[in-house]
Amino acid sequence: MPFVRVARLADVPAGRGQTVRVAGEDLCLWRAGNAVFAAANSCPHQHFPVLHQGALDGTTLTCPMHGWRYSLDTGAAASPGGGRLRVFPVKVERGEVFVDHPEGA
């Protein structure tokens, strides 16, 4: 699967989510320290597309709708029954952010 350029690193502020569209799917990008994470923007709990508005604590993202928490490293829910968040590999090269999405560009 090819990595697709989705943003400039300078456009992904630390601690605030940003949405990008890849292959018809809205993803949210989050920056924690020097790392950038990409996940589906839709919360697995009730499928609201609001994860870009959530709160980040380390690499744990909290959905603003009902407080479900997910690991941006693995997609695992912090509590049982929360479902699994789709996360995507990210690489940053020369100030550009690339996401490995199965559907490509």
C-alpha positions as CSV (number, residue, x, y, z in Angstrom):
1,M,0.0,0.0,0.0
2,P,1.5,3.3,-1.0
3,F,1.8,6.2,1.5
4,V,-0.3,9.2,0.4
5,R,0.7,12.8,1.2
6,V,-2.0,14.4,3.3
7,A,-0.6,17.5,5.0
8,R,2.4,19.6,5.8
9,L,3.7,19.0,9.3
10,A,3.4,22.7,10.0
11,D,-0.3,22.5,9.4
12,V,-0.9,19.8,12.1
13,P,-0.9,21.7,15.4
14,A,0.2,19.9,18.5
15,G,-2.8,18.8,20.7
16,R,-5.5,19.7,18.1
17,G,-7.1,17.4,15.6
18,Q,-7.3,18.1,11.9
19,T,-9.3,16.3,9.2
20,V,-8.1,15.2,5.9
21,R,-9.8,13.2,3.2
22,V,-8.1,10.1,1.7
23,A,-9.8,7.8,-0.8
24,G,-13.3,9.2,0.1
25,E,-12.8,8.7,3.9
26,D,-12.4,11.4,6.5
27,L,-9.4,10.8,8.7
28,C,-8.2,12.8,11.7
29,L,-4.6,13.7,12.2
30,W,-3.2,14.3,15.7
31,R,0.3,15.5,16.7
32,A,1.7,14.4,20.0
33,G,5.3,15.6,20.5
34,N,7.2,14.7,17.4
35,A,4.8,12.0,16.3
36,V,1.8,12.3,14.0
37,F,-1.1,9.8,14.2
38,A,-3.9,9.1,11.7
39,A,-7.3,7.5,12.5
40,A,-10.7,7.3,11.1
41,N,-12.6,10.4,12.1
42,S,-15.7,8.4,13.0
43,C,-16.0,7.1,16.6
44,P,-16.6,3.3,16.7
45,H,-19.0,3.8,19.6
46,Q,-21.8,5.5,17.7
47,H,-20.1,6.5,14.4
48,F,-20.2,10.3,14.9
49,P,-17.6,11.9,12.7
50,V,-16.2,14.1,15.5
51,L,-12.9,12.6,16.7
52,H,-11.0,15.6,15.3
53,Q,-12.7,17.6,18.0
54,G,-11.7,15.3,20.8
55,A,-9.2,15.7,23.5
56,L,-5.7,14.2,23.4
57,D,-3.8,13.0,26.5
58,G,-0.5,11.5,25.4
59,T,-1.6,9.2,22.7
60,T,-5.1,8.5,24.1
61,L,-7.9,10.3,22.2
62,T,-11.2,11.0,23.9
63,C,-14.3,11.3,21.8
64,P,-16.2,14.6,22.5
65,M,-19.6,13.0,22.2
66,H,-19.7,10.3,25.0
67,G,-16.1,10.2,26.4
68,W,-15.0,6.9,24.8
69,R,-11.2,6.7,24.8
70,Y,-9.0,5.1,22.2
71,S,-5.3,4.5,21.8
72,L,-3.9,6.3,18.7
73,D,-1.1,3.7,18.7
74,T,-3.2,0.6,18.4
75,G,-6.9,1.7,18.0
76,A,-7.9,-0.2,21.1
77,A,-10.6,1.2,23.3
78,A,-9.7,2.0,26.8
79,S,-12.9,0.4,28.1
80,P,-14.6,-2.8,27.0
81,G,-17.3,-2.5,24.4
82,G,-15.9,0.6,22.8
83,G,-15.1,-1.1,19.5
84,R,-11.8,-0.6,17.7
85,L,-10.7,2.7,16.1
86,R,-9.2,2.3,12.6
87,V,-5.7,3.7,12.8
88,F,-3.3,4.1,9.9
89,P,0.6,4.1,9.7
90,V,2.0,7.6,9.3
91,K,5.4,8.8,8.2
92,V,6.8,12.3,8.2
93,E,9.5,13.2,5.6
94,R,10.9,16.6,4.9
95,G,8.1,18.4,6.7
96,E,5.3,16.4,4.9
97,V,2.9,14.0,6.5
98,F,2.1,10.7,4.6
99,V,-0.6,8.2,5.6
100,D,-0.7,4.5,4.5
101,H,-4.3,4.0,3.5
102,P,-5.5,0.7,1.9
103,E,-7.5,2.5,-0.8
104,G,-4.6,4.9,-1.7
105,A,-5.2,8.5,-2.9
